[in-house]
Amino acid sequence: MNHRCKTSPTLVEPNPNKIPSDTSHCPNDTLCSDLPNSCLACPTIPPQCIYGSEVIVSCSPKPSVLCRNEPLPSPSSSSSPNAVNSQGSVEIKRRTLCRYCYQTERWEQICEQKGGCNSVDSQFKTNCTVNGEILCFGNRTFMRKVPCNWTQGYRWSTTLILSITLGGFGVDRFFLGHWQEGIGKLFSFGGLGVWTLIDVLLISLHYLGPADGSLYI
């Protein structure tokens, strides 16, 4: 009697020549076609790629990602492998927009926030990384300018109340970290009231902020 051997699902082994990446969130022992975008590498730019247009790209599992290139066989049937490219990785087709990673929208990126930047300067350079579910071409981490929006806990309402009630003694300036102006305001009795009124106006318009360059909350 002849017995037909059932073939087991093929596992795509990681390519040791590729640069490793963070794939700890990627599922194992699942269909390669079901992998999330963050677990795929799509290095090739299609020749018909026009910026902003929708294209179909060929992707493969990232290094260290194990997946099946065929579904689990049923007891009554034998499995047939999916198409495999020349490197031995499953070729997965995905739709995406034709654009480099640095051309993605701001909400599609995660940028490192920098404490100590001056909010008056409005922007600073930092490293940004595209969200894992976004497919794009080129380096996924890049430098870009982002708004300086860090805070140290200074409340605008608290500062304004201090300026109105105790501004004549320089308490508002001391609170914001402007020590030299606070001392001058204290010994001049708020500039005989004139300096006090000016500071109330500047704080109410958000023109006068913390000395460390942070923003009000």
Buried (B, 14 or more C-beta within 10 A) or exposed (E): EEEEEEEEBBEBEBBEEBEEBEBEEBBEEBBBBEBEBBBBBBEEEBEEBEEEEEBEBBBBBBBBBBBBBBEEBEEEEEBEEBEBEEEEBBBBEBEBBBBBBBBBEEEBBEBEEEEEBEBEEEEBEBEBBBBBEBBBBEEBEBEEEBBBEBBBEBEBEBBBBBBBEBBBBBBBBBBBBBEEBBEBBBEBEBBEEEBBBBBBEBBBEEEBBBBBBBBBE
